[in-house]
Amino acid sequence: IWVNAALPHSSVEKKALEKLLYRDGKQGVHDRIRNEIIRQRHIARDDERALLKADKFVKLLTLTSKWHRPKFPIKGQDLIEAGRDQGPGVGDELKLLEQKWIDSGFSLEKSELLE
């Protein structure tokens, strides 16, 4: 799982980290960060800046550990009940709405998304 997950930059902002966790999966990102901490600590034998970088990744690991995947608040049936035609367009619209929801920091509610 972790091989396919992206490694966030050591200075990634919380909102961007949460997007990455949602898209790539918590466990994979968590494992990538853990491996990077080990790698940076190894590099720190010759480069003390790597120890500072490892510390930043430790903080990201803590955020990752506490993060819980939010549940997308709408389903295809919600769109159909709101008057959309059944078919592949519903799936396409769901993807667009999910991206809008992710970009909002997972804050948009069902009613806002269906507007």
PESUL-V876334 format. One record per backbone hydrogen bond with DSSP energy under -1.0 kcal/mol. NH is the residue of the N-H (numbers start at 0). CO is the residue of the C=O. Records with the same first field share a line. If there is no record, write none. Layout:
BEGIN
NH=CO + CO
END
This chain:
BEGIN
11=8
16=12
17=13
18=14
19=15
20=16
21=17
22=18
23=19
24=20
28=24
29=25
30=26
31=27
32=28
33=29
34=30
35=31
36=32
37=33
38=34
39=35
40=36
41=37
42=38
43=39
44=41
45=42
46=42
49=46
52=48
53=49
54=50
55=51
56=52
57=53
58=54
59=55
60=56
61=57
62=58
63=59
64=60
65=61
78=74
79=75
80=76
81=77
82=79
83=78
89=86
91=87
92=88
93=89
94=90
95=91
96=92
97=93
98=94
99=95
100=96
101=97
102=98
103=99
104=101
105=100
112=108
113=109
END
